[in-house]
Amino acid sequence: MPPAAAPDATILLATRDRAPRLRATLDLLAALDVAGFAHEFLVVDNGSRDDTPAVLAEAARRLPLTAFTEPSPGKNRALNRALPAARGALLVFTDDDVEPARGWLRALVEASRRWPDAAILGGPVVPRYPPGAPAWLVSHTFAAGAFAAHAPQPHEGPCPRLPLGPNYAIRAAALAGRRFDESVGSRGGAADLMGGETELLERLAREGAASVHVPDAVVGHVVEAHQLELPWLLRRAFRFGRTQARLHPDTARGGLAPVLAGAARYGWSCLRGPRARFRAGIRWYRARGERYQRIASDADPRRGAWLLP
């Protein structure tokens, strides 16, 4: 029997210890409008200790889904585990906590045909905040960045802003021989580097890859209640600072003075209410992350342990 024809699109995602959220995402992926084109799902269990294997086994009975296991933590490592098995002409990346619109995948596939010279495509990401989320918090630019809000332009076409992790696609031909950098990206720790997809997309863009924004390819990004609490947001700011210093060392400050000034502002802000504390805390933790990354680049990262969140 001849081998099955290669699908038009391969959807890849990694997951770890979020079985209920993964099940909800897979239910929405099963409801996608895929009439007229072939697709497959590759999902990597990145060392889960919950019911994730059972969720994937059930999904594989109703979806063209292949499950992989990568026990060593690291989203980039997990995605690299699945990439060699991807057969689609378009490789579509998303997360286990998204709510894709029914026409999401179709919009990306059809746009890839309209823009044959574009190696990268992406669509809007809309944070789905829990009920009661404070308006002053979710309207802050840091919150938008923390939850991958992305809507750079209203029209379809070339876009100078690269897409974000929950919603982007790369032509398989453009990714040939390339992999995610496993030295960046989350490994499940509170102080991990972020930006695994950012590093890859920026690398492709430096090599001349063109990017197209597809406004009809919409995904919602689910925000859990605990992610709106200050400790989570401060750790996110630290990780963001680390990542900026790692990926863009020429623009990140990384000095000691911003850390000391930030500590003073944060201490004063604690007397002025939650809004002031949030704003001052985000600036301070970002400065700490940038400084830590500069120190951690040396032979002995323990020198920066006092900066860790």
C-alpha positions in Angstrom: 0.0 0.0 0.0 1.5 3.4 -0.9 2.2 5.8 1.9 -0.5 8.3 2.8 -0.2 11.7 1.1 1.5 14.4 3.2 -1.0 16.6 5.0 -1.3 20.3 4.2 -0.7 21.3 7.8 0.9 19.8 10.9 -0.2 21.3 14.3 2.4 21.0 17.0 2.1 21.7 20.7 3.8 20.6 24.0 2.0 20.1 27.3 2.9 19.3 30.9 0.6 18.6 33.8 -2.5 20.5 32.5 -4.8 17.6 31.6 -8.1 19.5 32.1 -7.0 22.5 30.1 -5.5 20.2 27.4 -8.7 18.3 27.1 -10.7 21.6 26.5 -8.1 22.7 23.9 -8.3 19.3 22.1 -12.1 19.5 22.0 -11.9 22.8 20.2 -9.2 21.5 17.8 -11.5 18.6 17.0 -14.2 21.1 16.0 -12.1 23.0 13.5 -13.3 23.6 10.0 -10.9 21.4 8.0 -13.0 20.5 5.0 -11.0 20.3 1.9 -7.5 20.0 3.3 -5.5 17.4 5.2 -4.0 17.9 8.6 -2.4 16.1 11.5 -1.7 16.9 15.2 1.6 16.1 17.0 1.4 16.6 20.8 4.3 16.1 23.1 3.8 15.2 26.7 6.7 16.9 28.4 7.0 14.7 31.5 3.4 15.1 32.9 2.5 13.4 36.2 -1.3 13.8 35.8 -3.9 12.3 33.4 -2.3 13.8 30.3 -1.4 10.4 28.8 -5.0 9.3 29.1 -6.3 12.5 27.6 -4.0 12.1 24.6 -4.9 8.5 24.1 -8.6 9.4 24.1 -8.0 12.2 21.6 -6.0 10.0 19.3 -9.2 7.9 18.8 -11.0 10.8 17.3 -8.3 13.0 15.8 -5.4 12.4 13.4 -3.1 12.8 16.5 0.2 11.3 17.3 1.4 11.6 20.9 5.1 11.8 21.8 6.9 11.7 25.2 9.8 13.9 26.2 10.5 13.4 29.9 13.2 16.1 30.2 11.5 19.4 30.9 11.7 22.1 28.3 9.1 23.3 25.8 11.8 23.7 23.1 13.2 20.3 23.7 9.7 18.8 23.5 8.9 20.5 20.2 12.2 19.3 18.8 11.2 15.8 19.7 8.2 16.0 17.4 9.6 18.1 14.5 11.2 15.2 12.7 7.8 13.4 12.4 6.0 16.5 11.0 4.8 15.8 7.5 2.8 19.0 6.7 3.9 21.6 4.3 2.9 24.2 6.9 3.9 23.7 10.5 1.5 25.4 12.8 2.5 26.0 16.5 0.2 26.6 19.4 -0.2 25.9 23.1 -2.3 23.7 25.3 -4.3 26.6 26.8 -5.8 28.2 23.7 -9.3 28.6 22.3 -9.0 28.6 18.5 -11.7 30.0 16.4 -13.4 27.3 14.2 -11.8 28.8 11.1 -8.3 29.4 12.6 -6.5 26.6 10.8 -8.3 27.2 7.5 -7.3 30.9 7.6 -3.6 30.0 8.0 -3.6 27.4 5.3 -5.4 29.6 2.8 -3.2 32.6 3.6 -0.1 30.5 3.0 -1.4 29.9 -0.5 -2.1 33.5 -1.1 1.4 34.5 0.1 3.7 31.9 -1.3 6.8 33.9 -0.5 6.0 34.3 3.2 7.9 31.8 5.4 6.1 32.9 8.6 2.4 33.5 9.2 0.6 34.3 12.4 -2.7 35.6 13.7 -4.3 37.5 16.6 -4.0 36.3 20.1 -6.8 37.4 22.4 -6.4 36.9 26.2 -9.4 35.3 27.8 -9.4 36.8 31.3 -11.3 35.2 34.2 -14.4 37.0 35.5 -13.6 39.9 37.9 -10.1 40.6 36.4 -9.2 44.2 37.4 -9.6 46.6 34.4 -6.5 48.6 35.5 -4.4 45.4 35.5 -5.5 43.9 32.2 -5.2 47.2 30.4 -1.5 47.6 31.4 0.9 46.9 28.6 2.8 44.4 30.7 -0.3 42.3 31.3 -1.0 42.3 27.6 2.6 41.1 26.9 2.5 38.5 29.7 -0.6 36.9 28.1 0.6 37.2 24.5 -2.0 39.7 23.3 -1.3 40.3 19.7 -3.2 42.2 17.0 -0.6 44.3 15.2 -2.8 45.3 12.2 -6.4 44.9 11.0 -5.5 43.8 7.4 -3.9 40.7 6.0 -0.4 41.2 4.7 3.3 41.6 5.4 3.9 42.7 9.0 7.0 43.9 10.7 5.9 42.4 14.1 6.5 38.7 14.4 3.7 36.5 15.7 3.6 35.1 19.2 3.9 31.6 20.7 0.2 30.6 20.8 -0.5 31.3 17.2 2.2 31.1 14.4 3.1 28.9 11.5 6.3 28.3 9.5 6.7 26.7 6.2 8.4 23.3 6.6 10.8 24.2 3.8 11.9 27.3 5.7 12.5 25.3 8.8 14.4 22.5 7.1 17.5 21.7 9.2 16.7 24.2 11.9 15.5 23.5 15.4 14.4 25.3 18.5 17.3 26.5 20.7 17.0 24.4 23.8 19.0 26.8 25.9 16.0 29.2 26.0 12.4 28.7 26.7 10.6 27.4 29.8 11.6 24.3 31.7 8.8 24.7 34.3 10.9 26.8 36.7 9.8 30.1 38.2 12.9 31.9 36.9 13.3 30.2 33.5 14.1 32.0 30.4 11.2 32.6 28.0 11.0 33.2 24.3 11.7 29.9 22.7 9.6 30.7 19.7 10.9 34.3 19.7 14.4 33.2 19.3 13.5 30.9 16.4 11.3 33.5 14.6 13.9 36.2 15.0 16.6 33.9 13.7 14.5 33.2 10.6 13.7 36.9 10.1 17.5 37.8 10.2 18.0 35.2 7.4 15.4 37.0 5.3 12.2 35.2 6.1 9.1 37.3 5.4 6.2 37.4 7.9 2.4 37.8 7.1 -0.3 38.7 9.6 -3.6 36.8 9.1 -6.4 38.6 11.1 -8.9 35.8 10.5 -6.7 33.2 12.2 -7.8 34.0 15.8 -7.0 32.1 19.0 -8.0 33.0 22.5 -5.4 32.5 25.2 -6.9 31.3 28.5 -5.7 33.3 31.6 -6.0 31.4 34.9 -7.0 33.4 38.0 -3.7 32.7 39.8 -1.9 34.3 36.8 -3.4 37.7 37.8 -1.9 37.5 41.3 1.1 39.7 42.0 3.6 36.9 42.8 3.0 35.2 39.4 3.2 38.5 37.5 6.4 39.5 39.3 8.0 36.2 38.4 6.9 36.7 34.8 8.6 40.2 34.9 11.8 38.6 36.1 11.7 36.0 33.4 11.0 38.7 30.8 14.0 40.7 32.0 16.2 37.6 31.7 14.9 36.8 28.3 15.5 40.4 27.0 19.1 40.3 28.3 19.6 36.9 26.7 18.1 37.6 23.3 18.8 41.4 23.0 21.9 42.1 25.1 22.6 45.4 23.4 19.3 46.9 24.5 19.0 45.4 28.0 20.5 47.4 30.8 21.5 44.8 33.2 23.2 47.2 35.6 23.0 47.3 39.4 21.7 50.9 39.6 18.2 50.0 38.2 17.9 47.1 40.7 18.7 49.3 43.7 16.4 52.1 42.5 13.6 49.6 41.8 13.9 48.2 45.3 13.4 51.6 46.8 10.4 52.4 44.5 8.9 49.1 45.3 9.3 49.6 49.1 7.5 53.0 48.8 4.8 51.6 46.6 3.7 49.1 49.2 2.2 52.0 51.1 0.3 53.3 48.1 -2.0 50.5 47.1 -2.1 47.5 44.7 -1.8 49.6 41.4 1.3 51.4 42.5 2.8 48.1 43.9 2.1 46.3 40.7 3.7 49.0 38.5 6.8 49.4 40.7 7.1 45.7 41.2 7.1 44.9 37.4 9.9 47.4 36.8 12.0 46.1 39.7 11.6 42.4 38.8 12.4 43.1 35.2 15.6 44.9 36.2 16.5 42.1 38.5 16.0 39.6 35.7 18.2 41.6 33.4 20.9 41.9 36.0 20.7 38.2 36.9 21.1 37.2 33.3 24.3 39.2 33.0 25.7 37.6 36.1 24.4 34.1 35.2 26.3 34.2 31.9 29.5 34.0 33.9 31.1 30.7 35.0 29.5 30.8 38.5 25.7 31.8 38.3 25.5 31.5 42.1 26.8 35.1 42.2 23.3 36.2 41.2 21.3 34.0 43.5 20.2 37.1 45.6 18.3 38.4 42.6 16.1 35.4 42.1 12.4 35.7 42.7 
